[in-house]
Amino acid sequence: MLKFITTTLGRLRLIAFIEGISYLTLLFIAMPLKYFFEQPEAVRTVGSVHGALFVAYVLLVFLTKIEHRWDAAKTGLLLLISMIPFGNFYADKKWLAPEDNLPHSTQ
C-alpha cells in the first residue's frame, strides 16, 4: 500500500482509481438523482469533488510523463480514456500496473 503514496506512478494510480469512482458516482447516482428525482444538490457536490480529482489526475499524468519519459501517445491516451466511464480502471490494468512487475535494478 505504501507504494501508492511514495512514487509518482503510485499516486497517479491511486488518484485515477478515486477519480474513476467519482466519475461513476456522478454519472450513475448524482445525475439520475438530479433528473429523475429533482435533487440537483448531488450533482453540485459530487461534481465539485470529481472536478478537483480530475485536475489532480491530469497534473499527475504530466508529472508521471516527465518522470517516466512517456511519449505523447501514451500521455494522450491516458488523458482521453479518463473521459470514458470505467476508462481509468482499464488504463490502470493495461498501461500503469504492468510497470509494477518489471524487475528492479539491484544498484
C-alpha positions as CSV (number, residue, x, y, z in Angstrom):
1,M,0.0,0.0,0.0
2,L,2.9,2.3,0.7
3,K,3.9,2.2,-3.0
4,F,0.7,4.2,-3.8
5,I,1.9,7.3,-1.9
6,T,5.7,7.1,-2.2
7,T,6.0,7.2,-6.0
8,T,4.5,9.5,-8.7
9,L,3.2,6.4,-10.5
10,G,1.6,5.1,-7.4
11,R,0.0,8.4,-6.6
12,L,-1.3,8.6,-10.2
13,R,-2.8,5.1,-9.9
14,L,-4.5,6.0,-6.6
15,I,-5.9,9.2,-7.9
16,A,-7.0,7.5,-11.1
17,F,-8.9,4.9,-9.1
18,I,-10.6,7.5,-6.8
19,E,-11.3,9.8,-9.8
20,G,-12.9,6.9,-11.7
21,I,-15.1,6.1,-8.7
22,S,-16.2,9.8,-8.5
23,Y,-17.0,9.8,-12.3
24,L,-19.1,6.7,-12.0
25,T,-20.9,8.2,-8.9
26,L,-21.5,11.4,-10.8
27,L,-22.9,9.6,-13.9
28,F,-24.9,6.8,-12.3
29,I,-26.0,8.2,-8.9
30,A,-25.9,12.0,-8.9
31,M,-27.2,12.6,-12.5
32,P,-30.2,10.3,-12.0
33,L,-31.0,12.0,-8.7
34,K,-31.0,15.3,-10.5
35,Y,-33.0,14.4,-13.5
36,F,-35.4,11.8,-12.1
37,F,-35.8,12.9,-8.5
38,E,-35.2,16.6,-8.8
39,Q,-32.3,16.7,-6.4
40,P,-29.6,18.8,-8.0
41,E,-27.5,19.0,-4.8
42,A,-25.9,15.7,-5.5
43,V,-24.5,16.9,-8.9
44,R,-23.1,20.0,-7.3
45,T,-21.4,18.1,-4.5
46,V,-20.2,15.1,-6.4
47,G,-19.3,17.3,-9.5
48,S,-17.1,19.5,-7.4
49,V,-15.3,16.6,-5.9
50,H,-14.9,14.9,-9.2
51,G,-13.6,18.2,-10.8
52,A,-10.9,18.5,-8.2
53,L,-9.9,14.9,-8.6
54,F,-9.8,15.2,-12.4
55,V,-7.5,18.2,-12.1
56,A,-5.2,16.2,-9.8
57,Y,-5.3,13.3,-12.2
58,V,-4.3,15.5,-15.2
59,L,-1.4,17.0,-13.2
60,L,-0.2,13.6,-12.1
61,V,-0.3,12.3,-15.6
62,F,2.0,15.1,-16.7
63,L,4.3,14.7,-13.7
64,T,4.5,10.9,-14.3
65,K,5.1,11.6,-18.1
66,I,8.1,13.7,-17.2
67,E,9.5,11.3,-14.6
68,H,9.0,8.1,-16.7
69,R,9.7,9.8,-20.1
70,W,6.4,8.7,-21.6
71,D,5.7,9.6,-25.2
72,A,2.9,11.9,-26.2
73,A,0.7,8.9,-27.4
74,K,0.7,7.2,-24.0
75,T,0.0,10.6,-22.3
76,G,-2.8,11.4,-24.7
77,L,-4.4,8.0,-24.3
78,L,-4.4,8.3,-20.5
79,L,-6.0,11.7,-20.7
80,L,-8.6,10.7,-23.3
81,I,-9.5,7.4,-21.7
82,S,-10.2,9.1,-18.4
83,M,-13.3,10.7,-20.0
84,I,-14.9,7.3,-20.7
85,P,-16.7,5.5,-17.9
86,F,-14.6,2.7,-16.5
87,G,-11.7,4.0,-18.6
88,N,-9.3,4.7,-15.7
89,F,-9.7,1.1,-14.5
90,Y,-8.8,-0.2,-17.9
91,A,-5.9,2.2,-18.2
92,D,-4.6,1.1,-14.9
93,K,-4.7,-2.6,-15.8
94,K,-3.4,-2.1,-19.4
95,W,-0.7,0.6,-19.0
96,L,0.0,1.5,-15.4
97,A,0.0,-1.7,-13.3
98,P,2.3,-3.8,-15.6
99,E,5.2,-1.4,-14.7
100,D,5.0,-2.8,-11.1
101,N,6.1,-6.2,-12.4
102,L,9.3,-5.0,-14.1
103,P,12.5,-6.2,-12.5
104,H,14.1,-3.6,-10.3
105,S,17.8,-2.6,-10.5
106,T,20.0,-4.0,-7.7
107,Q,22.1,-0.9,-7.7
